[in-house]
Amino acid sequence: MSDEITALQHFDDASLDTAFAALAEQVRRETASLSDPEAFRLHWLGRKQGRLKLISEAWLKSAPPEAKRALGIRFNQLKEQIEAALEAPAAGSSKTTVQGIDITLPGTLRTPGIPHPLLKTMHEIVSVFHHLGYSTNLGPQVESDFYNFEALNFPENHPARDTQDTLVIASQQSRPSRDRLLMRTHTSPVQIRTMIAQAPPIRIVIPGKVHRNDAADATHSPIFHQIEGLCVDTNITFSDLKGTLDHAMKALFGSDVKTRFFPSFFPFTEPSADVQISCIFCGGKGCRKCKHSGWIELLGCGMVDPAVFAAVTAERRKVNPSDDAYNPEKITGFAFGMGVERIAMMLHGVSDIGHFYSGDMRFLEQFA
Ligand code: PHE
């Protein structure tokens, strides 16, 4: 290739065309057998000693001002031609280097992320209820006394509050008691939020994080997760509750699983029940896991207490004084709540709740 820069004598369009045609031809010849694209690039486009730069400097310097524009346009076209040649893979070439990446090198392995086992269990539970026509609702983790307790029929100073060791937010004493903030102790406040916002029929599940002032041990953690359910409509009965939960437990743990309901107490449900499932480890024969009873207690539930509907109605009447959507003479409902950690531990044979929060990859990778 000739690297000599010949001075331009004439700057009319025809002379420029001839000069640039020669350069274009030179580029074309070189690109036809391009063995070293980087050398070619440096030779033409090199910032300091590139041919394009040197020629343009030499020619522009001697060009009359009126020809500079015509020169510039032709230089740009030439530059585009060179760049296009660099981008196109050389015809017939077996080279595997594409724009500086050697595609024959082993790649960087990026292992895809997987949902955390708790999140996965939550999704599984929620999906059982989605198939029954439930939708999902969420609520805040910092909650007011009203939603967490009062509207759920836990009066102030009532001993039932002691069952939910509460973490309160500091410096709330100057507020009216219903507005005082706390970390929600259960997902049930979202029942209230939903009913205030929406008239029946309601079928929702509420997954979320809850907080209690509990010491951590193998089965307790001050932060854990619950899934709440609420169904309100005309003619909802305790048999609907039993059927729904029996189906959900079979869907989660297998169709052999049996359920049984025991009387219990929650301020916001009446009657209330604890639900037990037949032991999934021994099939009900009795083993260490079920303390030889054949049954494992798994969740709380009950029919929505009319006092809850009354609290909801009082709130709704602040907006619409004649609201009667939650008249307990016309509608009934059921609610249930379950601990996600407990179910995840049973499903996967995890013996210590702390594993879920440790961030230990050896534990987490087993769920991949
Ligand atoms: N909120 C209750 C708890 O955390 C569980 C529950 C929910 C019970 C809904 C009945 C109905 O203990």
Boltz pocket constraint, residues with backbone or C-beta under 6 A from the ligand:
constraints:
  - pocket:
      binder: B
      contacts: [[A, 185], [A, 186], [A, 187], [A, 188], [A, 228], [A, 229], [A, 266], [A, 269], [A, 273], [A, 300], [A, 301], [A, 302], [A, 335], [A, 336], [A, 337], [A, 338]]
      max_distance: 6.0
